[in-house]
Amino acid sequence: YSDANVDINAKLAFTSQTFLGWEDAFQGRFSQKWQALSSDKNWAKPVLTELMNWGRACWSNRCTHLFGERKDQYHLRRHRLHLQVKIWYESPRTQVLVNRTNFPDRASILHRNNEGIARWLDQQHAVRDSMRNRASQTTGQLTMDRFMGTTVTRRHQNLIFQGSLQEARRANLPDIEHTTGSDGDHSHGGTPPSEEPPD
């Protein structure tokens, strides 16, 4: 209420909507006090449009503040995906569980665009989850999964593996430039992937 640049009707409408709930506003349930801001009978549509634009601006500002500009966001996600691929290829078998003899050459994974790498990681998680579920079942028949250790050992190894993945997902960009081919931003032909950096 101390901002003299904001109309009193707008302040009253904002206060009323806060009392009613902003989630309701985005579902079309507005405080009637918004009506005082417009002479148009269809006042709800422009108010909702303005709120959506404001929300989008807040979200974009938040992302830029946390992750930098759009190009940096793309590089950050790519860096984190590469770290996760490294974990899958280099962690002990007792943690990965998946048979890596079926893995393609690591470079072929790293040269995919971000969505391609993410899909490959999702596939490995699905296979690993299936193996963990199978190892926890009592069937009366020993399988290779049981040779990964006791239930306590397998749980401990899983915590280490999941912790490593969480660290990779929260990693920051290194302080080096991202212009070299080693980052995987360029295909074998020297052209960048077709994927657009995300919002």
N, C-alpha and C positions, 0 to 999 in steps of 0.2 A: 504493500500500500504506500510505500514511501517514494516510489518512482513516479514523478510528476509527468513523465512522457506517456504513461499508460492511462487510458480513459477509465474512469471509475466504473463504468458498466462492464468493461473487460475484466477489471479486478474482481467485481462481484461474480461474474460468470465463471471465472477461473476458480474462485473460492468455492462456489456452489458445486462445480463439477468435481473438484477434489474431494468434497464431502460425499458425493454420489459414487465416485469411482471412475478412473480414466479408462479402465478396460471396457466399461459400459459405453463410454463415448465412442470408442473405436468400433463398437458393435451397433452404433446408431442411436444409443440411448443418451440423449443430451439433456443437460439442465435447461429449463425454459429461459433462464437468464441470458443465454446466448442470443436469443431472439431480439433483445434490445440493441444488439450491435448491427443489425441489418434491417433495412426497410423492405427487403424482398420476402415474399411469402415462403419461398423455397430457401430459407436461410440455412437449413441444415447442411445442404450440399457444399456451399462455399466454406463453411466452418470446418467440415470434415476434411475437405481438400487442404485447407490451410494447416490443420493439425497433422495430416499425413506428410505434407512437405516439411513441416517443422520436425517431425519425428525422424524423417529421412536425413535431414541436415544434422540433427544431433548424432545419429548413428554414424554418418560419414565422418563427422568431426572426431568422434570417439575412436573410430578405426584408424584415422590418420594419426591421431595422438599416440595410440598404442603401437601401431605397426608401421607408420610412415606412409609415404605415398603409394599409389596403386602398384607401381613396378616393384617397390620394396616388399610389398605384401606377397607378391608372386614369388620373389626370391626367398623370402622367409619360409613360405610353405614348402617350396622345393627343397630348401636346405633341411628342413625337418623330415621330409619324406626320405631324403637320401640317408639321413642318420638312422631311420627306422629300417631301411633296406640293409644297411651295414650290420645292424643288430641281428637280423634274420640270417645273414650269411656267416657271421663270425661268432655268435654266442655258442656255448657248449650245447651239444646235442641233448643233454639232459634238460636244458631249458627250452630249446626250440621244439623238440619232439618230432617235428616234420622231417621226413627223409630228404635231405638236400641233394641227393644224387639226381632228383628230378628237377632241380632248380635250373633255369636257363642261365647263361652267362650273365654275371652281374652288370656288366656294361650295357647289355641290351635292355635291362630294366631301368637303369639310370638315364638312358637316352629317351625314354618315353616321356610324354608330357605328364604334368602333375596328376591329371585324372587317371591316366594309364597306370602310374605307379601306385596310386591309392587303390585302384581296383585289384592289382596284384597283391598288395598287402592284405586287403580284405579276404582274398581267396586263401591266403596262408593262415589267417586267423581262423577261418571256418574249418580248415583241415585240422589245425591244432586243437581247436575246441572239440572236434569229433574224437580225436585221439584221447584227449583228457577224459571225456565222458566214458569212452570205452574202457580205459584203464581203471576207472572207479567202479565199474560194474563187477559183480561177483558171478562168474559163470561156471566155476569149477574147472576151468581150462586156463592154463598159463599161456599168456601171449607175450610177444616181445615188449609190449607196453609195460608189463609187470617188472621187467628187468631194468626199468628206469629208477628203481628204488622203492622204498616204502612210501606209504601215503604221506607221512610227515615230510620225507625227503622231497617228494614230488611237489608238495605244497610250498615248501621253502624255495625250490628252484623256480616255481611259477611266480612267486613274489619278486624274486630277483629279476626275472625276465620282464614282468609287467612294470617294475620300477624303472628299468632301463628304457622301455618304450615311453613311459611317461616323461622321463627326462628329455628324450628326443623330441617329443611333441611340444615341450616348453622351451626348447633351445632358442637362443638368439643367433642372429647372423654373425658370422666371423667378421673381423675388421678388414678383411681383404676385399678387393674389387671382385665383382662377379662377371668379369668379361672373358674369362678363360673357358675353354671347352671342358675342363675337368669338373665344372659345376653341373654339367649335363644340360646347359641351356641351349646347346646347339646340337643338331642331329649330325649323323656321319657326313652329311653333305654340306655342313657348315651353316645351315639355315636354322633360325630359331623355331621352336615348336609353334604350331598354329594356335595353341590355346591362348585365350586372352587372360591376362592377369585378373583375379577376382576383385569384386568390390570390397 
